[in-house]
Amino acid sequence: MPSILDGITDPSQLKSLSLRELETLAEELRARIIDTCAANGGHVAPSLGVVELTIALHRVFDSPKDKIVWDVGHQAYAHKLLTGRKERFGTLRTQGGISGFPKRAESPHDCFDVGHSSTSISAGVGFAVGRDLKKARNKVLAVIGDGAMTGGLAFEGLNHAGELNKDLVVILNDNEMSISENVGALSNLLSRTITSEYVHRAKKDLEAFLEGLPMFGRSVLKIAKRAEESLKTLFTPGMLFEAFGFEYIGPIDGHDIPKLLETLENVKRFDDAVLIHVLTRKGKGYPPAEANPSLFHGVGPFDVKTGKVHKGKGGAASYTGVFGQTIKRLAQEDERIVAITAAMPDGTGLTPFAKEFPERFFDVGIAEQHAVTFAAGLAAQGFKPVVALYSSFLQRGFDQLCHDVCLQDLPVVFAIDRAGVVGSDGPTHHGVFDLSYLRAVPGLTIMAPKDENELQHMLLTALSLDGPAALRYPRGNGLGVPMEQILTPLAIGKGERLKDGKDGAILAVGTMVEPARQAAVALAEEGIEVAVMNARFVKPLDTELIIELARTGLLVTVEDNVVQGGFGTAILEHLEEHEVTGVRVVRLGYPDAFVEQGEQADLKAAYGLDAAGIARSVREACQGRRTAAPAKRSEQPAVPEQPHA
């Protein structure tokens, strides 16, 4: 029997399919998603949960004329398959392949680039207003999950949309999950139901009794039903969304294609703001994902039959795991330590802490801004809060970090996971900007460990400070170095000289230290002797060691961050401030562009940030110096006798 999916080249073709064919198509979409993610990894559970909803949207509406704005976008795999990308779907999340998120450059059916949560309603309002200003006629739909509804931006969008009352359809995909289980009052509200078996039976019995009363029974029943509708708003999300000015519809079964089609066809005729509450099951149709939706939210390659995730490279413990064990250990010794995350207890390694210290662990939902200011309040009360977030997610809390934490010099520790390139999730998830955006904030100590052992010492160091500190570390395993059992705070602003050399010096930070060391070893075999510095601190810098290494005449800085405003820029500024001249500085890092998706090792090699690339850059710099005219004595590095701090 020929595949229905194989015959779909444009979503408009869904309009001619029968209900049975649509249901078969749903099965085929699930199979294709599961098979591809089993090979490449990906967001399995979110995409499986919205297959029927995606089919219904494309059956009723006319993409790309009608705009479908996906929130986060990791649930858009079925959308990609139905919009002309099934031939390339096997390249999902690979270098040079299609993105795991909607991408405007990829298809006209992707009307808005996404990757972070809670943006769809605000973007949808923009599309609706733009449509009306252009006097165009099309529908705008924003698909948002209940987890994303905990983000403040979603409520800002709701507030504006309700006030404008434009022709906008918001579809709330309620699966009671974001990445981990949802938390908070809003989640509880969305999860309430008055359709339990007991309540349903009691209601039916009461209706039968009233109908049996002579004369006034039917009138009383009508009054009771009106009262029920009023009471229902106290127990359902309709109360919340209607307060924002939306027409509320639902909840409806998000896997019932006929019901979805009927509802969407009716809503298609509306010309004001409406919210459809759709109930779905994350991982629907694949038992392993249904049983463990958190694992299959974003998963590596796995065995389709068993659902067992293939083992990684093994070896050393992950940086995330070391952080999680270290904060738990330190919290056993200091009851003032509390841990905060934004819907990422597993991803940030805080699950062991949460189990041992449930009263000192706070998952605030997808609300990074609140997480940071909440931590500031705790710090002002004498606690030692550690806010564990991914680097790219901390960008959302920058204003709070600046004004609520650092301006008040409060001792909040930012544990920044996924710093540097992270892999297949691509540009929305790479953490390559944090050194640049954090370095500008006064009073913030910024550090990065060269390995997992140094990470545990740095966390202790950060917690020992009286002011704010940021500790950044990468996704993935450490180097497998011995883990010291006695933790010692590091000297603030002091780097580590790992190797001497007369021909130049490599100044590396964080994960770039080990490839820098390897590059120096390879260069030594060629007769090029370069020193290697483990910077440890990006702010404050080690003035004494940097000026000493500047005497070699060549400094090569290496960072897993964009070069604009990063560690290398800090070195240039430092040399200028201390009036050090006659030294050449070569900065290695990511360019002024968004880094594409791909494996971490492949991306680092492509941008010259592996050992071979660093050695090549140093070699070229040294060769350039040798072919240049000899410098006069006055052109040698001028080192102040008493450098000021």
N, C-alpha and C positions, 0 to 999 in steps of 0.2 A: 504494500500500500504506500503510495507516494506521501512524502512528508508535506504537511500544510505549511510549516515554517519555511521550507525550502522554496516554496512558491511565492513567498511574501517579499517583495522588493520595495514596497511603499505602504505606509500604514493605511492609506485609503482603501486598500484591498480588503481590509477587515469588514467593511460595510456590506460586502456581498456574501460573507460567510454565515452559515447557519449556526444556531446555538450549539448543536453537537460539535460542529467544526471548531467553534471557539473554545469549547472545553478540551477538545483534542489538542488544539494549539497551545493551551495552557500547559498541558503535560509535556509537549515537545519543548517549550521554552524552559521549563524546569530542568529537563534532561540536559539541554545544551548548557545552561548555566552551571549545573553541577559538574558536568564533564570538564568544562573549561576551567572552572575554579579548582577542580581537583588537580589539574596540571599546573596552573599558574598561581594558585592562591587567589583570594579575593573576598569580597563582601557577600558571602553566600546567603546567610539568613535574611538580611534585609531585602535582597532582591527576590528571593523566593516568596516572601510575604506579600508582595504587591503585584504578582503576575496577573491575577484576574482584574485588579484595579487598572493596571496598565493597558490591558486589552480593552477594557470598557472605555477608558479615556480616548484611545485612538479609534475605537469604533464610533463613538458619538461625536467627537470633535474633529476638527480638520487641521492637524499639525502639518506644516509649520505656520499656517495662517493664524490659527489659534495657538496661543502661547502656553506651554506647560512648563512651569518653573519648579524644578525639583529641589527640595531642601536637602542639604548635604550632598545628595546625588549618589551615594553608594547603593541606593535601591533602584538604580536606573538601568540595570543590565537588560531586562526585558525590553525596555524602551529602546535601547541601542539595537537589539536584535530585530525589532520591528521597523526600524527607520533606516534600513539600507546598509547596516554594518555587520550582518551575520557572516559574510565571507571573511572579514578581518577579525571576527570575535575571538578567534584562537590566539590573537596577539595581545589580548587584554592585559594591561598593566606591565607589559614588557617594553624594553627600550626600543623606541621607534614604533611601537604598536599603539592601539587605541587606549584612551585613558579609562581608568576605573570610575571616572566622574564625568558628568556632562561637560562638554567643551565646545564653545561656539566655533572654534576653528575646525572642528571635526565634522560638524553636520549642521544644516540649517534648522534641524529639529531640536538642537540644543540651543535654546534661546539665551541661556545665562550660565556662565561658568560658576561652579560651586565646588565645595569640598569641606567647608566648615558649616556648622549648624545654624539654624534660626534665621536664615537670610531670605527665605522664599517669599514671605508675606510682604516685606518691605520692597523687594524687587518687583513683586507682582503689582503692588500699588503703583510703582513707577511705570510699569508696562501699561496699566489701565489708564493712568493719567496721560501718558504719551499718546496712547491710542485716541483718546478723546480730543486731545489738542490737535491731532492730525485729522480728526473727523473720520477715522477709520471705523470699520465694523468687524470686530473679531472678539473672541472670548479670551479671557486670561484666567489661568488656573494655577494655584500655588499648592503643591503637595507637601505637607509638613508632618513629621512624626510627633507623637506625644512627648518623646524625650526632648526633641528640639523646642517644644513649647515651654520648657523651663528656662530658656534663654531670654534675657531681657529684650533683645532686639525683636523677638517675635511679638511681644506685647506692644512695643513701640509701633510696629507695623499694624497690628490689630487696631490700636487706638486711632491711628491716622486713617486707616481704611474705613472704619466704622463712621468716623466723622465726615469723610468725603462721600460715603455710600455709593461708590462707583460700582460698575458692573464687574465684579470680581468674585471668583469661586475659590474658597479655601477648602482643601480636602485634608482633614485631620486623620492621618493614618495611625490609629490607636492600637498598638500591639503590646502596651505596657512595658516596653523595653526601649532603651536608647542603645548603649553598648552593654552596660551592666543593667541590672534591674533598676527601674526608675524609682526615684525618691522624691519626697516632698508632698505638700498639700495638694498641688495641682494634679499630680499623678493619682493621688487618692480620690480626688473628685472625679477624674475621668474614669476611674475603675469602679465607681459605685454602680450598683444595679438594684432595681426593685423588681427584678424578674425571677427571684429565687422560687423554687418549687412551692415552698410554704406560702409565700405571699401570693403567688399566682393562684393556688388552690383556694386560699381564703377569699380572694377577690371574686373568684367564680361562684363560690358558695353564697357570698353576700348578694351578688347580682341575681342569682336564682331566687333567693329569699325575697328580695324587693319586688321582683317581677311577679311573685306569687301573691303579693298583698292586694286585696281588693281596692278598687277605686283610685287610691293615691300611689300605688306601687310604682308605676312607670314614671310618674312625675318626680318622685323621690329619687329614682334611679338616674334620671337626667341631671338632677341637681348634684348628685354624688359624683357623677362622671365629670362635671365641670370642676368640682372641688378637687377631684383627682388630678386633673390637668394642672391646676394651680399648685397642688402639692408636689407634683412630679418635678417642677422646676427647681425645687429645693434640693432634690436628690440627683439631678442630672446636670451635665455640663452646659445644657441649654441656657441655664440661668447666667452663667459666666459670659458666654459668647453673645447672647442677646443684649447683655449690658454694654457690650462693645459696639452694638448697632448692627449685628449680623442676624440674618434670618438663619435659624438653626434647624438642621435636618439630621435626624439619626437618633441613636446609632443604628447603622445597618451592617449586615454581614459583608465584609470585604472580599469574601470568596464565593459569593452568590452572584454569578454573572447576570442572570435575568434581573435580579433586584438592583444591581449596580446600573445596568443599562436603563431601566425604568427611571431610577432616580436622576441619573445624569441627563436623560432626555427631558425630564421635567424642568430641571434646573437650567438647561440650555435656553429656556424661554424667559428666564428671569433677567432683569436689567439692574439689579442692585446687589449689595454685598450679601453673600450667602456662605455658610459654613456647613459642609457635609461631614458628619462624624462616622468614620468607617472603622469597623473592628476587624483586625487581621491577626494572623498568627505568624510570628517570625519563624522562618525556616520551613514554612508550610510545604508539605509534600516530600520532605526528605527527613526521615525519622531521626538520624543523628543530629541534624540541625534543630529540629523541633525539641529534642531532649536537652540540647546544650546550646541554646541560641547565643549565649555570650561568647563561647568558643568560636562559633561559626559566624559571628558578626564580621570579623575580619580574620581570615585563617590562611595559613600556608598550604602548600600542596598536601593532598590527603587521598586515602584509598576510598573510592566511591562505594564499594560494597560494604565496608565496615565503618567508614567514617573516621578511621584512625588517621590522625595527622602524621605525615612522614617526619621522622626525626630530623632535626637540623644538623648543623655541622658538629654539634657536641662540643666536648672540650671544656673550656673555661666557663665559669658562671657569667651570667649576663650582668651588665652594669645595673640594670633595673633591679635584678634580684639582690645584688650586693647592697644597693641603696636600701631596699626593703628590710633586709636582715639587720643592717647597721642602725637604722632609725629605731627598730624594735629593741635592739640591744641598748641603745642610749636612753630610750624611754623607760627601760627598766631601772635605770639609775637616776633619772630625773623626771619627776612626775609633772613638771611644767611643760614638757614637750607634748605638743598636740600635732596631729597630721590632718591635712585638708586636701581634698582633690575634687575635681569637677567631672563626675560620672566616669572616672577612670581608676577605680581601686585596683583592678587586676593589671591594667596597662602600666600603672606607675609603681607597681610592686608593693602597694600598701595593704593588700589583703591580709598578710600575716599580722601586721600591726592592728588592723581593725578587729581581728579575732581575739587578740590578747588584750587590747585596750579599747573596747567598743565605746566607752564613755569619752574617750579622748580622740576619737576618729570622726571626721565629718566629711560626708560626700554631699556636696551642695547641688548636685545635678549639673546640667550644662549651663554653668553660670560663672564663668571665669572672673568677671568683674566683681561679682559678689564675693567669690572665694578670697580675692586679694584684700578687699576692704574688711571682710569678716576677720581675716587673719590680723589685720591692723588693730581691730578692736580687741582681740584676744591679747595681742602684744602689749597694748596699753594697759591691760589688766595684770601684767606680770607673767604671762605665759610665753612659751617659746614655740610659736607656730611654724610648721614646715608646710609650704604649699607646693605640692607635687603636680606639675602640669607638663604637657608636651611643649616644646619650644614654640611651635607655630600657634598653639592655643594661648600661650601667655601673651601673645601680641594683642589679644582682645582685652587684656587687663592692664595695658601699659599706663593708661591715665591713672588708674588706682594705685599702681605700683609707684608712680612718680609722686602723686599728690598725697595719697593716704598713708603710704609707708615711708618713702624716703624723705619727703619734706618734714615729716615728724621724727625722722631718725629712729624708727621703731625696729626692734630686732626680729624681723620676719626673714625666714630662710626660704628662698625659691629654689626648689629642686627641679631643675630643667632637664627633663628627659627628651630623647629623640633630637638632641642637638646635632647639627650637621645634616648631611643627606640621609634620608631614611629608607629610600628604595622605591618600590613600585607604586606607592600612593602619589608620588609625584610632587609638583610644585606647591600644591596647597598644604602639604604636610612636611616638606623639607624645613629643617630648623636652621637655616643659614643666615638669619638676620639678627639673632639675639645679641651677639657681641656688639653689633653696631647700635641697636636701639637701647641697649642697657648701658653702654659705656658713657652715654651723654648725661646720665642721671647722677647728680651730685650725691656723694655719701654712700654709694652702693659698692660693696666689695664684690669683685667678680673673679671667679676661679674656675679652672677646668683640670681634671686629673689626667695624668698620662696613662694610667692603668687602673684596674679595679681596686688594687691595694691602696693607692693614693686617694681614691674616692672616699673610702671610709674615714681616712684621716681628715679629709677636707670637710666632710659633713660635721665631724666633731669641731673642727675649726670654725665653721660657719655658726654653729650653735653656741660657741663660746664668745661671740662678738656681742657688743652692746648696741650695734646698729644693723641695718639690713645687709643681706648677703645673697648672692646668686651663685649657684653651683650647677654647671652644665656638663652633661655627659651624653654619650651617643646611644643609639639603639644597637642591640646586639651583644655578643659575648666580649668579655675582656681578653687579656693576653695570656691568662693562665699563670700569672706570677704568684709567688707565695704570699699568703695573706697573713699579715702580722696580727697577733692577738692583742697586743697592747697598743691602744690608740693614743696618738700624741698630736696636739694642735700644731699646725705649721706656723712658722713666722710669717706674719702678714706682709705681703709685698716682696717676698724673697723667692727668687727662682732657684733653679738647680743646674749647675754645670755638669753635663754628662760626659763631655769630651773636649779636649783642648785642640787647637789648630791655629796655624799661622796665616793660612790663605783666606780666611773668612770665617763666618759663623752663621749657623742656622739657628734662628730663634723660633721655636715651635711651641704650640699650645695644644693641650688636650690630646686627642687621638692622633694628631699629626706628629707627636714626639717620636713614636716608635718608627714610622717610615722615615723621619728625618735622621734618626740614628742609623738606620740601615743604609740610607743614602750616603752618610758620612763614611761608613765602613767601606762601601763600594768605591767611593772616590779616593780613599786612602790607598787602595790597591793601584790606583792610577797615578799616585804621587801628589794628589791634591788633599791637603790636610785642612779640614774645617772643624771648628768647634761646634758643639751642639748644646743648646740651652733649653731646658724644660721651664717654660715661663711660669707655670703654675697659676700666676695671677695676671689677669689682664688689667685689673685696676685694684690697688695701685701697682705700678710697675717697679721692677728691681733696678733702680737708677744706677747703682754701683756696678752691677754685673753688665748691664747693657753698655755703659760707657767703656768699660774695660774691653768688651768684645768688639766695640767700634774701632779699637786701635788696629784691628786686622784690615780695615779699609773696606770690608764688604759684609753687609748683614742681609741675610735672606730670611724673611719672615714667612711662616707657614701656618695657615689656619683653616679649619673646616667651617668657613663663614665667608660671606661676600667680602671682597677687599675694601669696598667703600665703607669707610667709617669703622672698620674692624681693628683687629690686633695690629696689623701692619701699619695702619694709619696712626694708631696710638704710638708706635715706635717712632715714626716720622715726626710726630708732634713732640714727642719726648726729646728727641735729638735737637730739634729747633729750640725748645724751651731751655735746654741746657747748653746751647750754643756750640754743639758738636758739629763740625764741618768736615768736608773732605772724605766722607764715607758714603759709599754707594749703598742704597737700600733697594732690594728686589722683593716685592710683595707677591706671595703666592696664595691664592684662594679662589673663590668663585667669582665670575665676572658680573658686570652690571646687567644681569638678565636672570629670568626665572629658570631654575635648573629643571630639566626634563625628568621623566620617570626612568627608572632603571635600577639595577642592583647596585648596592653601595660601592662595592669594589670596582665595578665597571665605570661608574660615574667618577670616582676619584682618579682612576687611570685616565679617563677622557679629559679631565681638567688638570692633569699633571700634578696630582696630589698624592700619588703613591710614591714608593721609594725610587722607582726608576724616573718618574717625572721630576721629583725634587732634585735628584742627582743631575739630571739633564739641565735644569735651570741653573744650578750652582756651577756646573761645568762651563756653560755658555757665559756666565758672568765672569768667571775666572779667566777664560780665554779672551774675553773682551778687554779685561784689565791688562793682560800680558801684551796685547797688540797695540795698546794705547801708548802715547808718549809718556816717558817717565815723569812722575809728578815732582814738582819742586818741594823743598822742605816745608815751605809755608802752606802747601796744599794738603799736607797730611792731617789726619783728624786732630782737631784742636780739642783737648780734653780739659775741662775746668779743673783747677786744683781742688776747689771745694764746691762740688755741685750742690745747688740748693734743692730742697725737697719739693 
